[in-house]
Amino acid sequence: LGSIMVVLYLFSMIFMEILLRSRKLAYVTGIGAGAFLLYTILLIMMAKSPKLGINALVIAGIAFYAFVAIGGFLLVGRRIQYRQEWLRGIILIIL
């Protein structure tokens, strides 16, 4: 599970750095606040389960970085007016 967090960390930091370089500090702050809120809620909910143990921290961390990476990708894509044609292609292939 930890390796998933490393990959998501890489993508989230790349997208956040692109947003910071293009002077979109409000977006970076909003994504960070939303991800922190998600992390806190998940951690509180999963900490009550004795079966998860330390995995609750790892799962909440994965959710945090996934939220940041997806939010950063969507905002950077919107900034450069990128359309996800590949997404439609993958969905049509799967269906």
C-alpha positions in Angstrom: 0.0 0.0 0.0 2.9 2.4 0.7 4.1 2.2 -2.9 0.7 3.5 -4.1 1.2 6.5 -1.9 4.6 7.2 -3.3 3.3 7.2 -6.9 0.3 9.4 -6.0 2.6 11.7 -4.1 4.8 12.2 -7.2 1.8 13.1 -9.4 0.2 15.3 -6.8 3.4 17.3 -6.3 3.9 17.7 -10.0 0.4 19.1 -10.6 0.6 21.4 -7.5 4.0 22.7 -8.7 2.5 23.5 -12.1 -0.4 25.4 -10.4 2.0 27.2 -8.2 4.2 28.3 -11.1 1.2 29.6 -12.9 0.3 31.6 -9.8 -2.9 29.7 -8.9 -2.3 29.8 -5.2 -6.1 29.8 -4.4 -6.5 26.5 -6.2 -3.6 24.9 -4.4 -4.9 26.1 -1.1 -8.4 24.8 -1.9 -7.2 21.4 -3.0 -4.9 21.1 0.1 -7.7 22.1 2.5 -10.2 19.7 0.8 -7.6 16.9 0.9 -6.8 17.6 4.6 -10.5 17.5 5.5 -11.0 14.2 3.6 -7.9 12.8 5.4 -9.1 13.8 8.8 -12.6 12.4 8.3 -11.4 9.1 6.9 -8.8 8.8 9.7 -11.4 9.4 12.4 -13.8 7.0 10.8 -11.3 4.2 10.2 -9.5 4.6 13.6 -12.6 3.4 15.3 -12.2 0.0 13.6 -9.7 -2.2 15.5 -9.2 -4.5 12.5 -7.5 -1.8 10.4 -4.8 -0.7 12.8 -1.9 1.1 11.0 -3.5 0.4 7.6 -6.0 3.1 8.5 -3.2 5.7 8.3 -2.0 4.3 5.0 -5.4 4.2 3.4 -6.2 7.8 4.6 -2.8 8.9 3.2 -3.6 7.3 -0.2 -7.0 9.0 -0.2 -5.2 12.4 0.6 -2.7 12.1 -2.3 -5.3 10.7 -4.7 -7.6 13.7 -4.0 -4.6 16.1 -4.5 -3.5 14.3 -7.7 -7.0 14.2 -9.3 -7.8 17.8 -8.3 -4.5 19.0 -9.7 -4.9 17.1 -12.9 -8.4 18.5 -13.5 -7.3 22.1 -12.8 -4.1 21.9 -14.8 -6.1 20.2 -17.6 -8.7 23.0 -17.5 -6.0 25.6 -17.4 -4.4 24.3 -20.6 -7.8 23.5 -22.1 -7.0 19.8 -22.3 -9.8 17.4 -23.3 -9.7 13.8 -22.1 -10.4 12.0 -25.3 -8.4 9.0 -24.1 -10.9 8.6 -21.3 -13.8 8.3 -23.6 -11.8 5.8 -25.7 -11.0 3.6 -22.7 -14.7 3.6 -21.6 -15.9 2.6 -25.1 -13.3 -0.2 -25.3 -14.4 -1.5 -21.8 -18.1 -1.4 -22.7 
